[in-house]
Amino acid sequence: MNSDDLYNQFQKNVTEALSGAQSISGELQHLLRASMTKTLAGLDIVSRDEFDAQQAVLLRSRKKIDILEQQLAELETLLTSQDK
C-alpha cells in the first residue's frame, strides 16, 4: 500500500468518524496530508512491487546456491574417493 492509499483510507476513516460534525476544513486536510506524508517518508518501507521483485531475486539466488552446494558436495565426494 503506498502512502496515498494509506492517507486516503485514513482520511476516509476520519471523515466517517466526524460525519456528525462539520466537514474537515481544507486547511486541516492539507495539514493532515503533509503530516502523514512526512511520517510515512520516515518509515523504512518498500512498495509491494519492489518487495515482490526482491523476493523473486532471492528465490533465484537460493536455487543457484542449492545447485552450487550440490555440485561442491559431489566434487568433494569425488576427490575423497580418488584419494583412497
Buried (B, 14 or more C-beta within 10 A) or exposed (E): EEBEEBBEEEBEEBEEEEEEEEEBEEEEBEEBBEEBBEEBEEEEEEEEEEEEEEEEEEEEEEEEEEEEEEEEEEEEEEEEEEEE
